[in-house]
Amino acid sequence: MFNFFKRKKQEQMQEQPKQEMQQPMMQKQAPTEITKDTLIGDIPRYFPQAVETLLGYGVHCIGCHVSEFETVEQGLKGHGITDEVVKEAIVKLNEAIKTPQTKSSSESITLTDAAVQKIKSLIEEKENVSALKISVHPGGCSGFEYHFSLVNEQESEDKVIEQKGVKVFIPQATLDMIKGSEIDYKDSLQDAGFKIQNPNATSTCGCGSSFS
């Protein structure tokens, strides 16, 4: 009988670490504010409206795969910024995410005739697709890069742009970064593909596929 209880206790002790290991696997909750320990990669992911403020402090490597795992404090100090200015930057970043985003006609997306025709032809060629999806991800040589894909279903965060008989799905976080843009399509031997004329971009790479 003693051996039974001893074995039961050992099993419970072995089960406890498993439960503790499973705890971190729970889905990460979206943060509500930016701190010095916030990862740089989480800024465009959870706080896209603060990207421009962070760029203003000289942190232009937001899309770099290395800096993505640096904290905001590490990224700022890596650019020679003092502790005092780091504190100021954290305040400014949080002010940016709390400032209401005003809606205006400048947020509209325009499709050129060339882009419309290309979207139509791609949808006709592919099965089970109904729209072009545009999204922005950290990466590229300028900090962010555009991603284009053909999809069939709209996701919950997608906004629908419908013009001249075609649909474009754009996540709200991406729309905030490309509002007022013109979507075009270039077809040449050296430079073929969808192009975005983004009035919010402070700089773009030579190929036009990434921006900051």
Residue pairs with C-beta under 8 A, 6 or more apart in sequence:
30 46
31 38
31 42
31 46
33 94
33 97
34 43
34 47
34 50
34 72
34 90
34 93
34 94
34 97
35 72
35 90
36 71
36 72
36 73
36 86
36 90
37 71
37 72
37 73
38 71
38 72
39 68
39 69
39 70
39 71
39 72
40 54
40 59
40 62
40 67
40 68
40 69
40 70
40 71
40 72
40 75
41 67
41 68
41 69
41 138
43 50
43 51
43 54
43 62
43 72
43 93
44 51
44 62
44 63
44 136
44 137
44 138
44 144
44 173
45 138
47 93
47 96
47 97
48 173
48 174
48 176
48 177
49 96
49 97
49 99
49 101
49 176
50 93
50 94
50 96
50 97
51 62
51 144
51 177
52 96
52 200
53 89
53 92
53 93
53 96
54 62
54 72
54 75
54 89
54 93
55 62
55 143
55 202
55 212
57 76
57 79
57 81
57 85
57 89
58 79
58 81
59 67
59 75
59 76
59 79
60 142
60 143
60 212
61 67
61 75
61 143
62 68
62 138
62 143
62 144
62 212
63 137
63 138
63 139
63 140
63 142
63 143
63 144
63 145
63 210
63 212
64 138
64 143
65 139
67 75
68 138
70 78
72 86
72 89
72 90
72 93
73 86
76 85
76 86
76 89
77 86
81 89
101 176
106 179
106 180
106 199
107 175
107 179
107 180
108 179
108 180
109 161
109 168
109 170
109 175
109 178
109 179
109 180
109 181
109 182
109 183
110 163
110 181
110 182
110 183
111 119
111 161
111 163
111 164
111 166
111 168
111 182
111 183
112 182
112 183
112 184
112 185
113 164
114 184
114 185
114 186
114 187
115 183
115 184
115 185
115 194
116 163
116 164
116 165
116 166
117 185
118 185
118 187
118 194
119 131
119 132
119 166
119 168
120 165
120 166
122 129
122 132
122 150
123 129
123 130
123 131
123 150
123 166
126 150
128 152
129 150
129 151
129 152
130 151
130 152
130 153
130 167
131 150
131 151
131 152
131 154
131 160
131 166
131 167
131 168
131 169
132 148
132 149
132 150
132 151
132 166
132 167
132 168
132 169
132 194
133 148
133 149
133 150
133 151
133 158
133 168
133 169
133 170
134 146
134 147
134 148
134 168
134 169
134 170
134 174
134 178
134 183
134 194
134 196
135 146
135 147
135 149
135 170
135 171
135 174
136 144
136 145
136 146
136 147
136 173
136 174
136 177
136 178
137 144
137 145
137 147
138 144
138 145
139 145
139 210
140 205
140 209
140 210
140 211
141 205
141 210
142 203
142 204
142 205
142 210
142 211
142 212
143 210
143 211
143 212
144 177
144 210
144 211
144 212
145 209
145 210
145 211
146 194
146 196
146 209
146 210
146 211
148 193
148 194
151 169
154 160
154 169
155 169
155 171
157 171
157 172
157 173
158 169
158 170
158 171
158 172
159 169
159 170
159 171
159 172
159 175
160 167
160 168
160 169
161 167
161 168
161 169
161 170
162 168
168 183
170 178
177 198
177 200
178 196
178 198
178 200
179 200
180 198
180 199
180 200
181 196
181 197
181 198
181 199
181 200
182 196
182 197
183 194
183 195
183 196
184 194
184 195
184 196
184 197
185 193
185 194
185 195
186 192
186 193
186 195
191 207
191 208
193 209
195 208
196 208
198 204
198 211
201 211
201 212
202 211
202 212
203 211
203 212
204 210
204 211
204 212
205 211
